[in-house]
Amino acid sequence: MELESLNDELMEKERQWDAWRATLEEEKNQAERRTREVQRLLDTEKQNRLQAQPKLCVEEPFNSMSS
């Protein structure tokens, strides 16, 4: 009876471990999706800021010394 009880306990621990592992895997996948989404948002924001910057014109400096 002792061995059967230990086996049942071990099987229950294994079931709990598998459930915990599955939960952890799903949380990891969700975190990876959120990371990709945040990176996409950052990339979009960066592109928007670059496009919104005024274009700088390079002009010849005015030389007040020339006659």
Contacts in CASP RR format, 6 or more apart in sequence:
PFRMAT RR
TARGET T0000
AUTHOR 0000-0000-0000
METHOD contacts of the structure
MODEL  1
MELESLNDELMEKERQWDAWRATLEEEKNQAERRTREVQRLLDTEKQNRL
QAQPKLCVEEPFNSMSS
END
